[in-house]
Amino acid sequence: MTTLTAPGTTATPTRRPSATRGLVRTVLLLHRPALYLWAGLFVALAALLLWLYGPATDAAAAAWREYDRCTKATCAYDQDAILRYKSYSQYASLALTFLPFLVAAWAGASLIGREMETGTAQLAWTQSVSPARWLAVKLAVPAALVTVGTSVLVVLHRRMWVRGQGRIDNTKGWTDIFVFHANGPTTVALALSGLAVGALAGIRLRGSLSALVISVVCTVGVRAALGLALPYLWPTVRTVTSLTHDGPTSLGLTVHHGLLTSTGARLPDPLCGSSRTSECSTIYHRLDAVSFYTDSHPQSHYWPLQLMATGLVLVLTALVLLVAFRLLKRDTGSVPLTKGATL
């Protein structure tokens, strides 16, 4: 059926929106196994976190109350409940920690790498879909699913962790590297960076296996670099204590610690202990030390550190995506496009 337009007017093109919608449907259909796997992983992990938040926390907290009230040599308390909570809460934190690596592996091997390797991407570029729009849709769909799903899991993890504080004695503190990230938006940012790194690896290497390996390795590198940079993303608080103490006192996440001299110079901690012992007193006198010092982050620094780390990872993610789009544009400059498809 032909659509007529009045003289002097131009028909509004409708091909691009429909092509984009078709590409979204294609992405969802083509990657249904990964979508089902992500849904299954989300449901399983969410169920675990809800169980930990409710019955597991209550049972472990009750067991700890019985243990703390015990004044006998042997007491009856539910040790299994304590051990279950400890084990499964650690499993949940580890699962959230490894999500970015799974996203990176899938993005590099399947989402981008395999389609570049088999020529499926090149075929799409000749069907009124430009390479730039193809990549944008390819990344937007999983990015939305990963962001929403990971955010929900992070919120559930944090609620579970907060509910156990002060009630369960063996819960991990906020400075634990797995708990720190699982409780905040850095996990979401790292997942998105894994998606971007996987896309770049797939475009650059054009092979599923090689892109899988490189994307995971690079994501591990990003995660390790963030761990090294994290303590320096926000100013620390210095705590000064007397040499009569057993050592420096930390407020939470320790960055530096040691000795302060009478001139204010900092020296490494010889790990001797209190100056009450003659041996340590002699060492401190020889070093002209007057006190211990600790540069650390108290718990009030958790959110500043989280937000700074999240922003840093998102900036890096944006740079990786910029490189991916530019590389794709350079490599597809000679690809023949149908009318209406532009880079």
N, C-alpha and C positions, 0 to 999 in steps of 0.2 A: 504494500500500500504506500503511495507516494504522498508526502506532506507538502501542501502548497503554502507559499508565503506571499504576502503582499509585495507589490513592486517597491523596490528601494529598501526593503528590510532584509535582515539576515537571520536565517534559522539558527537557533541556539544549539550548539553541539551538545550531544548527550553521550558521546562515545566514551569519554574519559571516565566519568563517574561509574558507568556500567562496567567498563573494563576493570576499574579498581575493585568494584564489588565482586566481580568474577574472580579476580586474583585472590581476594580474601577467602572466597569459598574454596578456591583451588588449594591455597595454603592449608586450610583446615582439613580438607579431604586428603591431601597428599601426606600430611603428617598426623593422621589419625592415631597410629600406634603411639607416637610420642605424646599426643594429647591425652590418650587414655592412661598412659603411664604416669604423666604428670598429675592427672586427676586422682589416680589410685594412690600415688605418693602423698598428695595433699590430704586426702581423706584419712589415710592411715596415720600420718603424722599429727593431723588435727585431733583425731580420736585419742591418740596417745597423750597429747598435751592436755586435753580435757579430762582424761582419766587422772593424770598427774595432778591437775589443778584441784580435782574434787576428791574422790575416794582415796587415792594414794597419799595425798597430803594429809588428810584427816587421820588415816591409819598410822602414818609415820609420826605425826605430831603426838598422837595418843601414846604411841610406844615410847617416844622420848620423854613424855611427862612421867610415865611409869618408871622409866630408868632414872630420871633425875630425882624422883621421890624415894628411890630405893636407899635404904640404910643397912641392908643385910649383905652378907657375903655373896649370896645367890638371890636373884630376883626374877620374878616372872614378868616378862615383857615381850612384845611381839618384835623380835629381832628381824624376822623375815620382812616385815613391813618396812623397816628402816632400810634394809639392804635393797629391797625392790625399788623404793623411791630413789635411792642413790644411783642405782644402775640405770634405770630407765630415764631418769632426768639427764644423765650423762649421754645416753644414746640420743635423746631428743636434741641436745645441744650439738652433738657431733653431726647429726643428720642435717640440721640447718647450716652448719659450717660447710658441709660438702655440697650443698645445693649449687653454688656458683660454678663448681667444677663440672657438675653434671650438665648444667646449662651450656657451658663453654664447649664441652665435648660434643653435645648434640648439635649445637649451632655450627661448629666447624665441620663435623663429619656428615651430617644429614641435611640440615636446613640450607646451607650454602655449598659446602664442598662437593657433595654428591651431585647436585644439580649442575654445578659448573663442570664437573668431570664427565657426566653423561650427556651433556648438551641440552638438558631440559631448559636451562635458563636461556640459552640462545634461541630456542624455539619460542619461548614466551616473548622475547624481544621483537619478534617478527609478527606478533599478534596484537598490534596497537598498544603495546605496553613497553614503555621506555626502560632501559636498564636502571635508571635512577628510581623510577616509581616501583619497579619490580623489587629492588632492594629495600625501599622504604616500607612497602607493605610486608615484605618478608620479615622485617625486623619489628614492625609496629605490632603485629598480631601476637607473636610470642612475648614481646616486651610487656604488653598489657596483661597477658595471663600471668607472666612471671611476677610482675609488680604486685598485682592484686593478691595472688596466692601467697607469695612470700611475706607480704605485709601482714596478712591475716595470721600466718604461722608465727611471725615475730611477736605480734600482740599477744597471742595465746601463750607463747613461751615466757614473755615478761610477766604476765599475770600469774602464771604458774610459779615462777621464781619468787615474785614478791610475796605471794601467799605463804610460801614456806619460810621466809625470813623471820627469825625470832621464835619459830616454832619447831624447826627441824635443825638440830645442831650440826649436821654434816652437809648442809647445802653449800654449794660452791659460792664464793664471794663474787662481788661485781668485778673484781680485778682478774678473775679467771679468764683466759684469752677466749675460750669458747663461749662462756656465758656473756662476756662483754659484747661480742658481735651478735649473738643470737637474741639478745635483749633489745637491739636497736636497729636503726635504718641502715647501718653499714652492710648488713646482710643483703638487703634489697639492692643497694648500690653495687655490691660485689657481684650479685647475680646479673645485673644489667651490664656490668663491665665484662663478665664472662660471655654474654651474648654478643657484645660488640667485638671482642677479641676473636671469638669463633667465626664471626662473619668476615673479619679482615683476613684471618688465616685461610678460610675457604676461598675467598676471592684471589688471594695472592698465590696460593699453592695449587688450586684447582684439582684437588684430590681429597677424597674423604678421609683416608687413613692418616695421611700426613697432616691434614688440617686438624684432625682430632688430637693428635699428639702435641702439635705446636700450640693449639688453643689451650689445652690443659696446662702445659708447661708455663705458658705466659700468664695464665690466670693464677697459678701457684706463685709466680714471681710477683704479681700485683699484690696478692695476699701477704706475702712475706715482706715486701717493701712497706706496706701499710702498717704491719706490726712493728717494724723498726722505727717508722716515722711517728707513730701514734703518741708516744710520751712527750714529744716535742711540739705538738700541735696546739698546746695551751700552756700558759705560764704556770710553773709549779709553785708550791708553797714550801718554804723552808722551815724546818723544825730543828731547834737547837736544844740539846740536852747535856746534862752534866756528865763528866767522865766517870762519875761514880755509878752510872747506869751500866748495864751489861753490854750496851751497844747503841747505835742510832735507833731512833723511834720513827717509824713510818706512819703516815696518815692513811695510806691506801696503796696506790700504785707508785712504787719507788722508781725514781729516775737516776738520782745520784745520791751517794752517801759517803761519809768519811769523817775526817778530823778537821777542825778549825784551829789555826795557830793564833798566837797573840796578835799577829799582824793582819789577821783576816784571811790568810792563805788557806787553800784547801789541800788536804793530803789524803791519800787512800787510807782506808780503814785497815789497820794491821790485824784486825780480828783477834785482838788479845782479850778484850772483855773489860770488866770494871777496873778503875784505878785503885780500888781498895786492895788489890793484890800488889805486893811490892814489885813483882816482875813487870806488870803492866804500867804501874806508876813510873818506873824507871824509863820504860819505852816512851811514854807520853812526855815525860820531862825532857828527854833527849830530842824529841821531835818538836818541842815547844808547843804542844797541843794543849788547848784549854777547854775544848768541848767537842762533842759529836755533832754532826749536822746531817740532815736528810732533806733532799729535794724530792717531793712526792706530790701526787694528786689525791686529794680527799674525794669522798664519794660525791660531793657536790660538783665535782668536775666531770662527772660521767657524761652529762648531756652536752656540755661544750666540746668535749673530746669526740663524742659521737657525731655531732653536727659538723665539726671541722673535718673529720675523717670521711664522712658521707659526701660532703662538698668536694673534697679532693678527688675521691674516686669518680664522682659524676663528671668532673671536669676532664679527668683522664678518659672516661668513657666517650665524652663528646669529641675529644681529639681523635680517638681511635675511629669513631664513626666518620669523622671528616676525612681521615686518610682512606678509609674504605670506599667512600663515595668518589673521592678523587681518583683513586686507583681504578675503580670500575669505569669511570668516565674515560680515563686514558686508554684502558684496554679495549673499550668497546667503541672507540672513535670511528672504526671502519665497519662496524656492524650495520647492515642495511636495515632501515626501519620503514615500516609502512606509514602511510599518510596519517598524520595526527600524533605520531609517537615521537617524542623529543627527549633528549638527554636531560 
